[in-house]
Amino acid sequence: IRSALEKLSKKSYQIIFSTHSPHLITSDHASKTLIIRRNPEHGTKPIQRLSEAVVSAINNDDTRADLLFSIGNSPEFLFTETVILAEGKTERTLLPTLFQKTHEKTLNLAKRGLISVGGVGDIIPAMKVLETMGLKTKAIVDLDFVFNDGCRHNYIDPMHRSITDCKEILNRLKDD
């Protein structure tokens, strides 16, 4: 169906395609897809397209291209209420199973999308892009992010007790 509609659109037919399935949106189209969200406070409105959000949230062309690729290859984010960012392949493999075991439902049924980005340096730019789109975003990160980028960009309070306690433990163990 998607392929036939795309062929018609290329022959100058006007096509409006609406779906609730991430399987009908390819990674080639995710960045250009217009998402319509129903919000009890603000009514039903479109949110900014991924391609537009990347341009307005990020100044660096290389970062824009990387983020558009990594986020755009996860079209399931189009159908979620919360996006979970993770650094890499290990998280992408383990987190869906862990979530399902602890919550007794899949990420999709819980309206959560999991996106793996290239590395720790892509977490903050990806959060900016998704927040620009109006999507609630969380990140699962390693301690290098927590101690460096997270604190530097005010996502994490460097004086929070969990941070100071962790640093204290690591200092005690560093010689061992």
Secondary structure, DSSP 8 states (H G I E B T S, - for coil): -HHHHHHHHHTT-------S-GGGS-HHHHTT--EEEEETTTEEEEE--HHHHHHHH---HHHHHHHHHHHHT-GGGGG-SEEEEESSHHHHHHHHHHHHHHHSS-TTTTTEEEEE-SSGGGHHHHHHHHHHTT-EEEEE--HHHIIIIIHHTTSS-TTSHHHHHHHHHHHHHTT-
